[in-house]
Amino acid sequence: MNISVIGTGYIGLVAACCLANSGHQVFSVDKDLDKIEKLNRGVIPIYEEGLETLLNKAQQSGKITFSSEIGPALINTDMVIIAVGTPATADGRVDMSYVNDVAESIIDLAAYPLTVIMKSTVPPGTGKLLCKRFFSRAKVPISYSSNPEFLREGKAVWDWYNTDRIVIGTENQETAEKVMELYRDIDAPKICMDITSAEMVKYASNAFLATKISFINEIANLCERVGASIDAVAPAIGMDQRIGPHFLQAGLGYGGSCFPKDTTGLDYISSFNGYHFSLLKSVIEVNTNQRVMIVRKITQALDDLHDKKVAVWGLSFKPDTDDVREAPAVDIIKHLIAEGAHVVACDPVAIDQVKGVFTHNRLDFNTNPYETCRESNAILLATEWSQFLNLDWIRIKGLMKSPYLVIDGRNVLDDKTLQNMGFSYIGVGRS
């Protein structure tokens, strides 16, 4: 099929490259001229495992084209996939301006019947509103489907081909069959439902996963107070098949482009519709507090942060991505600087993403984790990149200053070994 993908972010670019490598002819659009220029040269503007290889294969086969103009994308195309950003506003509302702009362009420029597929995460009820406000006014027939993504950043290519399910929301069987054809080479359950229910699946899934994270962090915080160990408690909880082991890793809380935005978005949607979602509000509150609590631990351990040097390992919200949106490390660094600390931050790929966020003389960057430790009073492991897990701790201690504090924000270091070496170790929920 001929497919146009609008948006070349973490979702749109993965969708475009994967569909092209499945044999479809893909026309990918983004208004960012610099990004389009890089993509046409085969340069990936984001860090995503396996994506550059897919892009190169698709370009060599002539199956993918990039442009900053949406007009050509609506000529001789069977489907238009919308994969633009839906960021959160200050009050938690979902900003639909990019989606609305694309919808307006489609009804203005579409000259042939086509199917619109929504990949962007949009509030439940959006599809019906788009059809009413925009697509019903088009000069040509336009069918609509909600087809939410369930891709993990850093593992998105793998997830595309190995997904747990493909959700298709539409009002007629013919459209559902067209969308299913996109995934003919993927062996996964294909679940059809109405549009609004499909939109809700995405929000509900992310909210539930965020709830598991906040719950286990609450249990970890309680473990510290009663003398239990989350390292023993969490795996035992996860062995219950009704619960499962995933997302039960205590730490600094969730971040990224999905969980924070989708939890606050669902909270706003609930309030707008007259429902007080108490559980979800608590999930959001716990996640915010988790970052403050780790700063409190550092402050107490160092007595005072003023003129103390803290090395922060990891800036991205999780390993294997350069995405720093809502990353715990970014918030924590802001707190540390506000308390007078000097911070040296290290990350394999995300430093450039963070440099634009800070313009402070008490923050430096270094790609060498050892150099970040030089003369530092403390190390905070904020993101569990593999590069940080097998370092020479004898060398590190020789570079540091008393009290040789290690704050393991992800509970991935060997606490007993570090303590035996003379480090002061602080984890999350470890007795």
LINURGI-V615563 format. One record per pair of residues at least 24 apart in sequence whose C-alpha atoms are under 8 Angstrom apart, sorted by the first residue. I is the first residue (numbers start at 1). J is the second residue. D is the distance in Angstrom with one decimal. If there is no record, write none. Layout:
I:J:D
I:J:D
This chain:
1:25:6.1
1:77:7.9
1:78:6.4
2:26:6.0
2:27:7.8
2:76:7.3
2:77:4.9
2:78:5.3
2:79:6.8
3:27:6.2
3:77:5.7
3:78:5.9
3:79:5.0
3:80:6.0
3:81:7.4
4:28:5.7
4:29:7.5
4:73:5.5
4:74:7.4
4:77:6.6
4:79:6.2
4:80:4.7
4:81:6.1
5:29:6.2
5:80:5.9
5:81:4.7
5:82:6.2
5:83:6.9
6:30:6.3
6:70:7.7
6:80:7.3
6:81:6.1
6:82:5.1
6:83:5.6
6:84:6.5
6:102:7.9
7:82:6.9
7:83:5.0
7:84:4.8
7:85:7.8
8:83:7.4
8:84:7.6
9:46:7.9
9:83:7.6
9:84:7.3
9:85:7.9
10:46:7.3
10:153:7.3
11:83:6.4
11:119:7.8
11:149:7.7
11:151:7.8
12:82:7.8
12:83:5.0
12:84:7.3
12:119:7.9
14:51:6.9
14:156:7.0
14:157:6.5
15:160:8.0
16:64:7.6
17:51:7.4
17:54:6.0
17:55:5.6
17:58:6.7
17:64:7.4
18:54:7.0
18:157:7.3
18:160:7.6
19:182:7.4
20:58:5.8
20:63:5.4
20:64:6.0
21:54:6.8
21:57:7.3
21:58:5.8
21:63:7.5
22:185:7.2
23:63:7.2
24:63:6.8
25:63:4.9
25:64:6.2
26:63:6.0
26:64:4.8
26:65:6.4
27:64:5.9
27:65:4.9
27:66:6.0
27:67:7.6
27:73:6.1
28:64:7.2
28:65:6.0
28:66:4.8
28:67:6.3
28:73:7.6
29:66:5.8
29:67:5.0
29:68:5.4
29:69:6.5
29:70:6.2
29:73:7.3
30:66:7.9
30:67:6.6
30:68:5.0
30:69:7.5
30:70:8.0
31:68:4.7
31:69:7.1
32:68:6.8
33:68:6.2
36:66:6.2
36:67:6.2
36:68:6.6
39:66:7.1
40:65:7.7
40:66:6.4
46:321:8.0
46:322:6.9
47:154:7.3
47:320:7.4
47:321:5.4
47:322:5.6
47:349:7.6
48:153:7.0
48:154:4.9
48:155:7.1
48:156:7.3
48:157:7.9
48:320:7.1
48:321:6.2
49:154:5.7
49:155:6.4
49:156:7.7
49:157:7.2
49:320:7.2
50:157:6.6
51:157:6.6
70:105:7.7
71:109:6.3
74:106:7.3
74:109:6.8
74:110:5.5
74:111:7.4
74:112:7.9
75:110:7.1
75:111:7.0
75:112:7.3
76:112:7.4
77:114:7.0
78:113:7.7
78:114:5.2
78:115:6.5
79:114:5.5
79:115:4.7
79:116:5.8
79:117:7.1
80:114:7.3
80:115:6.3
80:116:4.9
80:117:6.1
81:116:6.0
81:117:4.7
81:118:5.9
81:119:6.5
82:116:7.3
82:117:6.2
82:118:5.1
82:119:5.6
82:120:6.3
83:118:6.9
83:119:5.1
83:120:4.7
84:120:5.9
85:120:6.7
86:120:6.9
86:121:6.7
86:122:7.0
87:261:6.9
88:261:5.7
88:264:7.8
88:265:6.9
91:268:7.9
92:261:7.5
92:264:5.2
92:265:5.4
92:267:7.7
92:268:5.9
93:264:7.5
93:265:5.6
93:268:5.8
93:269:7.6
94:122:7.5
94:123:7.3
94:261:8.0
94:265:5.8
96:122:7.7
100:130:7.9
103:130:7.5
103:134:6.4
103:135:7.4
104:134:6.6
106:138:7.9
107:134:6.7
107:135:6.2
107:137:7.0
107:138:4.6
107:139:6.9
108:138:7.2
110:138:7.7
110:139:7.5
110:140:7.0
111:139:7.2
111:140:6.4
112:140:5.9
112:141:7.7
113:140:5.3
113:141:4.9
113:142:5.7
114:141:6.9
114:142:5.3
114:143:6.6
115:142:5.6
115:143:4.7
115:144:5.7
115:145:7.5
115:175:7.4
116:142:6.9
116:143:6.2
116:144:4.8
116:145:6.3
117:144:6.0
117:145:4.9
117:146:5.8
117:147:6.3
117:179:8.0
118:144:7.9
118:145:6.3
118:146:4.9
118:147:5.7
118:148:7.0
119:146:6.9
119:147:5.5
119:148:5.1
119:149:6.2
120:148:7.0
120:149:7.9
121:148:6.7
121:199:7.4
121:202:7.2
121:203:8.0
122:199:6.7
123:199:6.6
123:200:7.4
123:203:7.9
123:265:7.5
123:266:7.5
123:269:7.2
124:196:5.1
124:197:7.2
124:199:5.0
124:200:5.4
125:195:7.7
125:196:5.2
125:199:7.5
126:196:7.5
127:195:6.4
127:196:6.9
128:195:7.5
128:196:7.6
143:175:6.8
144:170:6.5
144:175:7.4
145:169:5.4
145:170:4.7
145:171:7.9
145:175:7.2
145:176:7.5
145:179:7.9
145:195:6.6
146:170:6.5
146:195:5.6
146:198:6.2
146:199:6.6
147:198:7.1
148:198:7.1
148:199:6.9
148:202:6.2
149:202:7.5
150:202:7.5
153:320:7.7
153:321:6.3
154:319:7.4
154:320:4.8
154:321:5.0
155:320:7.8
161:186:5.9
161:187:7.9
162:186:7.4
162:187:7.6
162:188:7.4
163:188:6.4
164:188:6.2
164:189:7.2
165:189:4.9
165:190:6.0
165:191:7.2
166:190:4.7
166:191:6.1
167:191:5.0
167:192:6.1
167:193:7.7
167:198:6.4
168:192:4.8
168:193:6.3
168:194:8.0
168:195:7.7
168:198:6.5
169:193:4.9
169:194:4.7
169:195:4.0
169:196:7.2
169:197:7.1
169:198:5.0
169:199:7.6
170:194:5.2
170:195:4.9
171:195:6.9
203:262:6.0
203:263:7.4
203:266:6.7
206:258:7.4
206:259:5.8
206:262:6.9
206:263:7.3
207:259:6.9
207:262:7.0
207:263:5.5
207:266:8.0
207:280:7.4
209:247:6.6
210:254:6.9
210:259:6.4
210:263:7.7
210:283:7.0
211:280:7.4
211:283:5.6
212:247:6.0
212:248:6.3
213:247:5.6
213:248:5.9
213:249:7.0
213:250:7.1
213:253:6.5
213:254:7.0
214:253:6.7
214:283:5.6
214:284:7.9
214:286:5.9
214:287:6.0
215:283:7.6
216:248:5.6
216:249:6.9
216:250:5.8
217:249:7.9
217:250:5.0
217:251:6.6
217:253:7.3
217:286:7.9
217:290:7.6
217:428:7.9
217:429:7.8
218:286:7.4
219:429:7.6
220:250:6.4
220:428:6.3
220:429:3.9
220:430:7.4
221:428:7.0
221:429:5.4
222:429:7.3
223:429:5.3
223:430:7.1
223:431:6.9
224:428:7.8
224:429:5.0
224:430:6.2
224:431:5.5
227:431:5.2
228:429:7.6
228:430:7.1
228:431:5.6
229:429:5.9
229:430:4.7
229:431:5.1
230:428:7.8
230:429:5.1
230:430:5.7
230:431:7.9
231:429:7.8
231:430:6.8
249:410:7.7
250:410:6.8
250:411:7.2
250:428:6.4
250:429:7.3
251:290:8.0
251:409:5.2
251:410:4.7
251:411:6.7
251:428:5.8
252:287:7.7
252:290:5.7
252:291:5.9
252:294:7.5
252:328:6.4
252:382:7.4
252:409:5.7
252:410:6.8
253:287:5.3
253:288:7.9
253:290:6.3
253:291:7.4
253:328:7.1
254:287:6.8
254:317:7.5
254:327:7.7
254:328:7.4
255:317:5.4
255:318:7.9
255:325:6.9
255:326:4.8
255:327:4.8
255:328:6.3
256:317:5.5
256:318:7.9
256:323:6.7
256:324:6.5
256:325:4.9
256:326:5.2
256:327:5.9
257:323:7.8
257:325:5.7
257:326:6.9
260:284:7.8
260:326:7.0
291:328:6.5
291:331:7.2
291:332:6.2
292:332:7.3
292:335:7.8
294:332:8.0
294:409:7.7
295:332:6.7
295:335:7.0
295:336:6.9
297:426:7.9
298:407:7.5
301:405:7.7
302:377:7.9
302:403:7.5
305:336:7.3
305:339:5.9
305:340:5.7
305:341:5.1
306:339:6.2
306:340:4.2
306:341:5.2
307:340:5.9
307:341:5.2
307:342:6.4
308:340:7.5
308:341:5.0
308:342:6.1
308:376:7.4
308:377:6.3
309:341:5.8
309:342:4.7
309:343:5.8
309:344:7.6
309:375:7.2
309:376:4.7
309:377:5.4
309:378:6.8
310:341:6.8
310:342:6.2
310:343:4.9
310:344:6.4
310:373:7.9
310:376:5.5
310:377:6.0
310:378:4.9
310:379:5.7
310:380:7.2
311:343:5.8
311:344:4.9
311:345:5.8
311:346:7.7
311:372:5.5
311:373:5.8
311:376:6.4
311:378:6.2
311:379:4.6
311:380:6.1
312:343:6.9
312:344:6.2
312:345:4.7
312:346:6.2
312:372:7.8
312:379:5.9
312:380:4.8
312:381:6.1
312:382:6.7
313:345:6.0
313:346:5.0
313:347:6.3
313:369:7.0
313:379:7.3
313:380:6.1
313:381:4.8
313:382:5.7
313:383:6.5
313:388:7.4
314:345:7.2
314:346:5.8
314:347:4.7
314:348:7.8
314:381:6.6
314:382:5.2
314:383:4.4
314:384:7.1
314:385:7.0
315:345:7.4
315:346:7.0
315:347:5.7
315:350:6.2
315:351:7.1
315:354:7.6
315:382:7.0
315:383:6.6
316:347:7.5
316:350:5.9
316:383:6.8
317:383:6.8
318:383:5.6
318:384:7.0
318:385:7.8
319:383:6.2
319:384:6.1
319:385:5.0
319:386:7.9
320:385:7.4
321:349:7.5
321:350:7.7
322:349:5.6
322:350:4.5
322:353:7.2
323:350:6.9
323:353:7.5
324:350:7.1
324:353:6.8
324:354:7.0
328:382:7.3
329:382:5.7
329:383:7.7
330:354:7.8
337:362:6.7
337:363:7.7
344:372:5.5
345:372:6.7
346:372:6.9
348:387:7.9
370:396:6.3
370:399:7.8
373:399:6.0
373:400:5.7
374:399:4.7
374:400:5.5
375:399:6.0
375:400:4.8
375:401:5.4
376:400:5.0
376:401:5.7
377:401:5.0
377:402:5.8
377:403:6.2
377:404:5.8
377:405:6.3
378:403:7.5
378:404:5.9
378:405:4.4
378:406:5.7
378:407:7.4
379:405:6.2
379:406:4.9
379:407:6.0
380:406:6.1
380:407:4.7
380:408:6.1
380:409:6.7
381:406:7.8
381:407:6.2
381:408:5.1
381:409:5.4
381:410:7.0
382:408:7.3
382:409:5.2
382:410:6.7
383:409:7.6
383:410:7.0
384:410:6.5
384:412:7.2
389:413:6.9
393:418:7.9
394:421:7.7
397:423:7.7
